[in-house]
């Protein structure tokens, strides 16, 4: 009986780790590069790279307006305790602290959630094609939300 319990535990916990690694691998294949979202008076750029030494994805967001570039945030995407975490640090919010969002992957989207954060509580990345990315930030109820349509430029 002990062997059955041991085998069950090994299968169960290795499955959790494998699923998370699969999702991290999928993100690592799709996300790296430079993405741009154009608006009427400004642009937002997200630049993503892989840090193999730390086994994480690293992102930076910039706002370009009137030939001025402002760094908005840094983002770390990594696996902690068999869960994929999306960890942004927005420079003029939350006293510069990192906020942790946990991956809740839906069918074709990567949905990161932190119910305890004021806003956003949900960050959703949807890859529409290899060079097209939609990002939605919202509250849990989606009564307040913002959408960003990115195109991969590099």
C-alpha positions in Angstrom: 0.0 0.0 0.0 2.9 2.4 0.8 4.3 1.9 -2.7 0.9 2.9 -4.3 0.8 6.0 -2.2 4.4 6.8 -3.1 3.8 6.2 -6.8 0.6 8.4 -6.7 2.5 11.2 -5.0 5.4 11.0 -7.5 3.0 11.1 -10.5 0.8 13.8 -9.0 3.7 16.2 -8.1 5.7 15.6 -11.2 2.6 16.3 -13.3 2.2 19.7 -11.6 5.8 20.5 -12.3 5.6 19.3 -15.9 2.5 21.4 -16.6 4.1 24.5 -15.3 7.3 23.8 -17.2 5.3 23.3 -20.3 3.6 26.7 -19.9 6.9 28.4 -19.1 8.4 26.8 -22.2 5.5 28.0 -24.3 5.9 31.6 -22.9 9.7 31.4 -23.5 9.1 30.5 -27.2 6.5 33.2 -27.8 7.3 36.2 -25.6 11.0 37.2 -26.2 11.5 40.2 -28.5 10.3 43.7 -28.9 6.5 44.4 -28.9 4.9 47.8 -29.7 1.4 49.1 -29.1 0.5 52.3 -30.9 -2.0 54.9 -29.5 -3.0 58.3 -30.8 -0.5 60.3 -28.7 2.0 57.7 -27.6 3.4 54.2 -27.9 4.1 51.5 -25.4 7.0 49.1 -25.9 7.5 45.8 -24.1 10.9 44.2 -24.5 11.3 40.6 -23.4 14.4 38.5 -23.1 15.4 35.1 -21.5 17.8 35.0 -18.6 19.0 31.4 -18.9 21.2 31.7 -15.7 18.1 32.6 -13.6 15.7 30.5 -15.8 13.4 33.5 -16.1 11.9 35.8 -18.6 12.7 39.5 -18.1 10.6 42.3 -19.5 10.8 46.1 -19.6 8.0 48.5 -20.6 8.5 51.9 -22.0 6.3 54.8 -22.9 7.3 56.9 -25.9 5.6 60.3 -26.3 6.8 63.4 -28.1 10.3 61.8 -28.7 10.6 61.2 -24.9 11.1 57.6 -23.7 10.1 56.8 -20.1 10.7 53.4 -18.5 7.4 52.4 -16.9 8.1 49.0 -15.3 10.2 45.9 -15.2 8.7 42.4 -15.2 10.1 39.1 -14.1 8.3 35.9 -15.2 9.6 32.8 -13.4 8.8 29.6 -11.7 8.6 29.7 -7.9 7.4 26.6 -6.0 6.1 24.9 -9.1 4.0 27.9 -10.1 4.7 30.5 -12.7 4.7 34.0 -11.3 4.4 37.3 -13.2 6.2 39.9 -11.0 6.0 43.5 -12.2 7.6 46.5 -10.5 5.9 49.7 -11.6 8.2 52.6 -10.9 5.7 55.2 -9.6 3.3 52.7 -7.8 3.3 50.5 -4.8 6.4 52.3 -3.3 8.4 50.6 -6.1 7.7 47.1 -4.7 7.2 44.0 -6.9 3.7 42.6 -7.0 3.2 38.9 -7.5 0.6 37.5 -9.9 0.0 33.8 -10.2 -0.6 32.0 -13.5 -4.1 30.6 -14.1 -3.8 29.5 -17.7 -7.0 29.3 -19.7 -7.3 27.5 -23.0 -5.3 29.9 -25.2 -4.4 32.7 -22.9 -1.9 33.2 -20.0 -3.9 34.8 -17.2 -2.1 36.1 -14.1 -4.1 36.9 -11.0 -3.6 38.7 -7.7 -7.0 39.2 -6.0 -5.4 41.2 -3.2 -3.9 43.9 -5.4 -6.0 47.1 -5.9 -5.5 47.3 -9.7 -4.9 45.5 -11.9 -6.0 42.2 -10.3 -5.8 40.3 -13.6 -3.2 40.5 -16.4 -4.1 38.4 -19.5 -1.7 37.8 -22.4 -3.3 36.4 -25.6 -1.1 35.5 -28.5 -3.2 35.9 -31.7 -0.4 35.0 -34.1 3.4 34.8 -33.9 3.7 38.6 -34.2 0.4 39.7 -32.5 -0.2 40.0 -28.8 -3.2 41.3 -26.8 -2.7 42.3 -23.2 -5.7 43.1 -21.0 -5.4 44.4 -17.5 -8.6 44.4 -15.4 -10.2 43.9 -12.0 -11.6 40.5 -11.2 -15.1 41.4 -12.4 -13.7 43.0 -15.6 -15.8 46.1 -14.9 -12.6 48.1 -15.2 -10.3 47.0 -18.0 -7.7 48.3 -20.5 -6.6 46.6 -23.7 -3.3 46.8 -25.4 -2.7 45.4 -28.9 1.0 44.7 -29.5 2.8 43.9 -32.7 6.2 42.2 -32.6 8.8 44.3 -34.3 11.9 42.4 -33.5 
